[in-house]
Amino acid sequence: THERKIENPINLRLFEVDRESSEDSAHRRLIVEKQVDGSIIRNNEWQALDLEPIKDSAGKTYLLRIDTTEARTENSVAPWAIKSKAYPLLHLNHGSQRLPYGSLCFRTTCARVV
């Protein structure tokens, strides 16, 4: 949050994308969606987006969207990013602009019991 006062909800959505270069929402399939009350997010807090393992996901393209209806940038959430491209298959966009030398900070966990 960078100590910002966030009042509107934050929407987290993960899509499977039919074509990697597609900006067209018709080529996306919603996998999971979560809405977070912006006013309860603490500074530097991780947000979980829980989902079941995706069958046959190898080689497919996925898009994580973080949206808000905040009109003012100074009142919006900003995901952690790094100034490198640690994973060559990841791309980072802000709005419609691609940021070629940046990656989101994220972590994955697996609670799968066999």
C-alpha positions in Angstrom: 0.0 0.0 0.0 3.0 2.3 0.5 1.1 3.7 3.5 -1.7 4.9 1.1 -5.3 5.2 2.3 -7.1 2.7 0.0 -10.9 2.8 0.2 -12.2 1.0 -2.9 -12.1 -2.8 -3.4 -9.2 -4.5 -5.2 -10.0 -7.1 -7.7 -7.6 -10.0 -8.3 -8.3 -12.2 -11.3 -6.3 -15.0 -13.0 -7.1 -15.8 -16.6 -5.9 -18.5 -19.0 -5.1 -16.7 -22.3 -5.6 -18.5 -25.6 -2.9 -16.5 -27.4 0.1 -15.0 -25.6 0.0 -11.7 -27.5 -3.7 -11.3 -27.2 -5.0 -8.1 -25.5 -8.5 -9.1 -26.5 -10.6 -10.2 -23.5 -12.5 -12.7 -25.8 -9.3 -14.8 -25.7 -9.3 -15.2 -21.9 -10.9 -17.7 -19.6 -11.4 -16.7 -15.9 -9.7 -19.3 -13.6 -10.2 -17.6 -10.2 -11.3 -14.2 -8.9 -11.1 -12.6 -5.5 -12.2 -9.2 -4.3 -10.4 -7.6 -1.3 -11.7 -4.7 0.7 -9.0 -2.1 0.1 -9.6 -0.5 3.5 -8.4 -3.6 5.4 -5.2 -4.3 3.5 -2.2 -3.6 5.7 1.0 -2.1 4.4 3.3 -4.8 2.9 0.7 -7.5 3.3 0.7 -10.5 1.0 -2.7 -11.4 -0.6 -3.5 -15.1 -1.4 -5.3 -16.1 -4.5 -6.2 -19.7 -3.8 -7.0 -22.2 -6.6 -7.0 -25.9 -7.3 -4.2 -27.2 -9.5 -4.9 -26.5 -13.1 -4.9 -29.7 -15.2 -2.8 -29.6 -18.3 -1.4 -26.2 -17.5 2.1 -26.8 -18.8 2.9 -24.6 -21.8 -0.2 -22.4 -21.4 -0.2 -18.6 -20.8 -1.8 -17.0 -17.8 -2.7 -13.4 -17.0 -3.0 -12.0 -13.5 -5.0 -8.7 -13.4 -5.0 -6.4 -10.4 -7.7 -3.8 -10.8 -9.3 -1.1 -8.7 -11.9 1.7 -9.3 -9.8 4.3 -7.4 -9.8 7.4 -9.4 -6.6 8.8 -7.9 -3.3 6.9 -8.3 -2.2 8.0 -4.9 -5.1 6.1 -3.4 -4.5 2.8 -5.2 -2.7 -0.3 -4.3 0.7 -1.1 -6.1 2.0 -4.6 -6.3 5.6 -5.3 -5.4 7.8 -5.4 -8.4 11.5 -5.9 -9.1 13.6 -4.1 -11.7 14.8 -7.2 -13.4 13.2 -10.0 -15.5 14.0 -13.0 -13.3 11.7 -15.3 -15.2 11.9 -14.8 -19.0 8.4 -16.1 -19.6 6.8 -13.5 -17.3 5.7 -10.1 -18.6 4.7 -7.1 -16.6 2.2 -4.5 -17.9 0.9 -1.3 -16.2 -2.4 -0.4 -17.9 -1.7 -1.1 -21.6 2.0 -0.3 -21.3 4.5 -3.2 -21.1 7.3 -2.8 -18.7 10.2 -4.7 -20.3 12.6 -4.7 -17.3 10.2 -5.6 -14.5 8.7 -8.6 -12.8 6.0 -9.0 -10.1 7.1 -10.3 -6.7 5.0 -13.3 -5.9 5.3 -16.6 -4.1 3.5 -19.9 -4.6 2.7 -22.6 -2.0 1.1 -26.0 -2.4 -1.1 -27.4 0.3 -1.9 -30.5 -1.8 -2.1 -33.6 0.4 -1.4 -36.9 -1.3 
